[in-house]
């Protein structure tokens, strides 16, 4: 007799709600709840898979959901770096179009349609520097209200092999490209207003841009 046979599961689990706060359902019956800091549909699906696996070894969805709600995410995954002048600055490791799209979408779901997202990103990874995914970049940032990209075109170690400004052109006036970090910080701090969320995305240190933005924002 297998463990699966010993613990028969009646119907697949599904979710109702946003990725950061959702009920776990079997059919129309609520069997658990997850309320955590993680964003994105991929994390929601991962949670359902984990709850289903736990149920196979005798842990109820209700208990598994409570356990997941206590989960503390790793650093650089929607990590709040600070708040100044009513503006929150978050850091996330997203560095390619698929991850950027998921991260921006998850934040949008959390803060709603009326609050503004100021996306600040650096295409720093080797894959992004090659430009193999540059055509998908604008689409991945479409949910942001304003976009500030950082990267200089050039053949050196830190340079891009493509034109960041041209890649962001489909976003129109809401997107700007910079090759000077201080100019980017000035633009973000000037554009930001109370209630905004600044979302910084890079797989590197990004020149300490998070603190630079916080320092440049007006005091509350």
Buried (B, 14 or more C-beta within 10 A) or exposed (E): EEEEEEEEEEEEBEBEBEBBBBBBBBEEEBBBBBBBBBBBBBBBEBBBEBBBEBBEEEBEBBBBBBBBBEEEEEEBBBBEBBBBBEBBBBBBBBBBBEBBBBBBBBBBBBBEEEBBBBBBBBBBBEEBBEBEBBEBBBEBBBBBBBBBBBBEBEEEEEEBEBBBBEBBEEBEEBBBBBBEBEEBBBBBBEBBEEEBBBBBBBBEEBBEBBEBBBEBBEEE
